[in-house]
Amino acid sequence: MFRTENEFVRWIRSLAGRPGGRARLGIGDDAALVEEAAGQELILTTDLTLEAVHFRRDLHPPRAVGHRALARSLSDVAAMGGTPRFALVSLALSRRTTRPWVEEFYGGFAALAKRFGVRLIGGDTAVVAGRTMIDVIVAGEVPRGQALRRAGARPGDQIFVSGQLGLSALGLRLLKSRSSGQLAGWPTAVRSHLYPEPLCALGRYLSVRRLASALIDLSDGLSTDLARLCQASGVGGRLWSDLIPRPPLDGSQENLDLALHGGEDYQLLFTVPPHQVSRVPSHFRRLPLSRIGEIERRSGVRLAGADGRLEPLIPAGWDCFRR
Amino acid sequence: MFRTENEFVRWIRSLAGRPGGRARLGIGDDAALVEEAAGQELILTTDLTLEAVHFRRDLHPPRAVGHRALARSLSDVAAMGGTPRFALVSLALSRRTTRPWVEEFYGGFAALAKRFGVRLIGGDTAVVAGRTMIDVIVAGEVPRGQALRRAGARPGDQIFVSGQLGLSALGLRLLKSRSSGQLAGWPTAVRSHLYPEPLCALGRYLSVRRLASALIDLSDGLSTDLARLCQASGVGGRLWSDLIPRPPLDGSQENLDLALHGGEDYQLLFTVPPHQVSRVPSHFRRLPLSRIGEIERRSGVRLAGADGRLEPLIPAGWDCFRR
């Protein structure tokens, strides 16, 4: 482990590189400094990544922990239709942590940050007796008035989702089963879980083309996040279970459950006004965009089965206060 | 405790109030939105407040924990010469936490935020089996080019400090001794520890009047923070122990040790070019400003005793990596 805070700060500064562009001051002062721009709105988001809650040392390689910790916040910026710019990391490191773990963690973080043009400009560090806790703050931008919100969906709007749902939960299940044979059979699911790809380009596309009336990222599960979008918009919704894109297991109920409640997919869920539906492409950069339902005036979300019967869809995704 | 995340979010939204002014979107969406301003630089800082590291449930009332968690970040903004504007809170709550604890915590946070005109616009929440962890992010602003940094001190500059040093460490010691008689005798020390006052007005004053060549807040202790300022400026410094303002204990070495290494005073330490020294007032709003030393070309910090003998001052304040 690092012997002093100064040693750690020197190391992380060398990793982050010199501040440049609009970042006037990075790691190593009391705070970071960034030049503001007229006509832009600043997007601020912060996401916790906690050992034993969001990752397990025996399942998640440190590189994946670093990637996932940043991906959570980048996905929030995607969900506003914005562009991520800067990141800060608060890290409460367990005493048991080794220096290679920290280096791999930041390696995964930095690789994703670089791909998205995100500069690490600050943070805080502590060492604790208990478990490791990470908080990643991302500052992004969106031209004034172009941000997409959870509120904005209207009755009649069509509900779309990107990608496949339930892959991440499936990947986690496979990792837990530790069956390497099974893992090899599902590289996509395991990869989706360990290295989710934030969909910032898709978020910007929806914002710039003004295709979506509301947007949210799927971090806690479709049933929970769609309920949030509907609540924020003051509407309800109806989903067709047949249309929900999910990994091709043997068509079981379990398969649908993963897609409805699995969480951590970081796909984008958005609503499109009827007259715009024809402008939504079937794919965005190879990622399928699927119409899965419709916004309704009555509150609550209902799921239509293959037989057409409607059942209430109870939010059963991730909720930190529920035991 | 709250039963669901939605219930918590509704409660915290009512506490934070509606977004307004330049805050376009607050708690309850994927991220917060803030309008940017031309000619301003954004100050971003994040500070961890950890149970068993920064506070103890048996010593620190939850109201003080909320106050201190925000004060740490406000002090960083003060240390840049800026004005705090917005805050986000990431909260990993121990399962043992009660709802009254959370309400008091946010009560202390909100009272300080209100006094400083800081709006709570976002955050993240989780429940954990272990200890409570808080990360407070503050976004502030400073007119372009006016930020004061750790770098900038030149040989010959005079070293100033605000207030008294060692009061917070003394207050913590009194709290630990649990002697209520002693506590009553030192209300200032206990108050300094539990409810430190961020010095944003002093920071702005130094910046606007262009009095200081370098500035840092004293969070980890004078010996550690002055070493950081000197290192960032590529200089060294000399302190006169007689001039260091400290609580009037019985003139013991212990008394000086608290002032040198105590930490958590959140006073401002700044350097002033010789031709500006006469413009530094003796007090800023009743807070004494004391000249305690001088910047030197040779690296390292030395302490001159009452007999004039110079000894190296080893940084012995808070360092999270040191056991």
Interface residues (C-beta under 8 A of the other chain):
Chain A: M1 F2 R3 T4 E5 N6 E7 F8 R24 L25 G28 D29 D30 A31 A32 L33 V34 E35 E36 A37 A38 G39 Q40 E41 L42 I43 L44 T45 T46 D47 L48 L50 A52 V53 D76 V77 A79 M80 G82 F86 L88 S90 A92 I121 G122 G123 D124 T125 A126 V127 V128 A129 G130 R131 M133 D135 I137 A139 G140 E141 V142 R144 A147 R149 R150 A151 L215 I216 D217 R228 Q231 A232 D319 C320 F321 R322
Chain B: M1 F2 R3 T4 E5 N6 E7 F8 R24 L25 G28 D29 D30 A31 A32 L33 V34 E35 E36 A37 A38 G39 Q40 E41 L42 I43 L44 T45 T46 D47 L48 L50 A52 V53 D76 V77 A79 M80 G82 F86 L88 S90 A92 I121 G122 G123 D124 T125 A126 V127 V128 A129 G130 R131 M133 D135 I137 A139 G140 E141 V142 R144 A147 R149 R150 A151 L215 I216 D217 R228 Q231 A232 D319 C320 F321 R322
